[in-house]
């Protein structure tokens, strides 16, 4: 009786350990598979195929020994499709298929699938965690800083701007978060917005537009100055709370467009002219109807006047011209200019319309 009890306990302990051993075996196998290089896996496939073809040629005759036919048979076998329209006829050929081609091919095929899924999962995790490299991008938009709903609204405004140049958007952040808008933007994360590695992976050097919006003015200034050092041609825009930081950025990078919070001015304007804050908001958002856009006058355009331009835009596009500047940075801006003011090639027109005019 004692022997039966001991035997029962041994069987129970063995059954309890089997799942653990199986789990350990599978984990070890998965680890070894993912360490294989694609070249070594391709070499194993090539060797297995060559040996299989040679042995099948020795054991079999007929259609299956033809190069194209055997390749078709091999692929349908190792992928477990198994149509059966081509198969070995001799006992030796069937043993070869059962003991060598099927086990080896299926193992190699499932190993390839496992490795491919592992590769995809790694790439997805890297993209979600901000570790991916987008240095190959060009003509895209880089947003330096993630400020929650504020940045999200910024991305939505860019996407809803009908008629804009279709550009990829890369959001950079120092916060310990995953990509907050995975279907709309690419994501890069590092220790600081001025970090060279961040700008390299975000492709700052090839960006067409760079927007700096750090968690404070110091962070924004550092990010903008770093971006200006890596990118010499793109349009750089930065938002500050204090004018001193904006002046400092422009002093070091004259091509930058430094914006200062207009909350106080808007508060006074709304108090003096009720409803003006709503007008200001709607003019800036493409998601609320008519908005403010800009257009550079082509080099081959004829010289005209501000008054003629206003009439032409209103009649042809139902758009209202509100200002004209000498260049894209707003230098020489003339708001509500005299009707006789000359406007010509190279200048920039600012207008209000329901959509961007091409």
Buried (B, 14 or more C-beta within 10 A) or exposed (E): EEEEEEEEEEEEEEEEEEEEEEEEEEEEEEEEBBEBEEEEBEEBBEEBBEBBBEBBBEBBEEBBBEEEBBEBBBEBBBEEEEEEEBBBEEEBBBEBBEEBBBEBBBBBBBBBEBBEEEEEEEEEEEBBBBBBEBBEBEBBBBBBBBBEEEBBEBBBBBBEBEEEEEBBBBBBBBEEBEBBBEEBBBBBBBEBBBBEEBBBBBBBBBBBBBBBBBBEBEBBBBBBBBBBBBBEEBBBBBBBEEEEBBEBBBEEBEBBBBEBBEEEEBEEBBEEEEEBBEEBEBBEBBEEEBBBBBBBBEEEEEEBBBBEBBEEBBEEBEBBBBBBBEEBBEEEBBEEBEEEEEBEEEBBBBBBBEBBBE
